[in-house]
Amino acid sequence: MSTSLIHAFLLISTAIYLGAALAFLVGLRRRPRPGPAGSRPFVSVVIAARNEAGFIGDCLEGLARQTYPADRYEVLVVDDGSTDGTMQVVTRFATAYPIVRCIEATDAFRHMAAKKRPLSEGIRAARGRIILTTDADCSVPATWISGVVSQLETGADVVIGFSQVRTAADRLTPVERLQAFDFLALMSASAGAANLGVPLAASGQNFAYRKALFDRVNGFEAIAHCPSGDDVLLLQLFRRAGARIAFSDHPHTFVSTRRAESIAGFWTQRRRWASNARIMASLNPVFFAYLANVFLINLLIPSGIILGAVETAVGLPLSCLAVKALADLGVVWRGTRRFGRTDLLPVLPVWVLLQIPYTVLVGLFGTFGRFVWKGRTHPAGRVRSSTGGFFSGSVFRVR
């Protein structure tokens, strides 16, 4: 490919990237308001747990001390084949707190991949009209359920909650800071998009929806064989079903994960997330186009610099790199202030440079090959539909 052609594509890609960043900034300036204190619907918190003995105690401790009336919620922990002491910890809490229930996964959802099997088991057993999900390695504030329910009181069917890697009060290693910053950037973009009425992403660490809506889209069936996407892909199914979706950015609803991934774990996690790209092409073509452009700009910038160095024409790719960095700065600056994580801003220069090769590699390896997650091997790119054949867009028509 000639340098001039790369420059042309790079200009277009940079313009699209900048436009999306400006849109996220506009969305981040909007503040959704919680609804008035009103009814107290019964809420079911569903947690899929696999070998989380070192973390789940803290999670259940927070859930047991909620300000929400104890007779109006339950906590369902579904064992996903744990081989450590996870269920012993859960059993102790279930004995001390009647709101906690232990559930064993059955064969009813054996066709579902990864977390979708235990989550489906828990949601089927749930008594609540509202489903909240979090992860076993997360900590939730005592006001979490009340805060999320207040967002649903505004008439929303789905609430995307803010989650973070550790908190501003924690002492983080440089690697942990990079992870925290990267995840904050993702959550900032998610908040901005949702506030504009075009929800793109969510995290299962802090996700709420009406059980009737989950049943209406037939649960996870359309995405049963995807190794990831129990949050992002489900959100798109909800969107296609016409759900009203809100983002909760109030501190009393913030969730934090106590576990920062190792470098290898971080790599596997991001590959798992990237494996959703092919399915997203059918679920939300606009979001897929945005993801493709993010991959493209991170591929074209170093390509343009390398080829330009040969022809002494590096001005344009370097300018595009500067524009991209400023666009990222605008979004994450607003996000750090919005979510109280200005402590992460010093990481920005390193993140801007590392993001380029990491995005390209994750995009490629997340689409092809296999990865191991929770001791199980999953295909990264080929995804079967719930009908048994390979992915077909028709599976995703929600009626």
Summary of the structure (lengths in Angstrom):
residues: 399
radius of gyration: 21.1
end to end distance: 44.7
largest distance: 71.7
contacts: 1357
relative contact order: 0.15
helix: 53%
strand: 13%
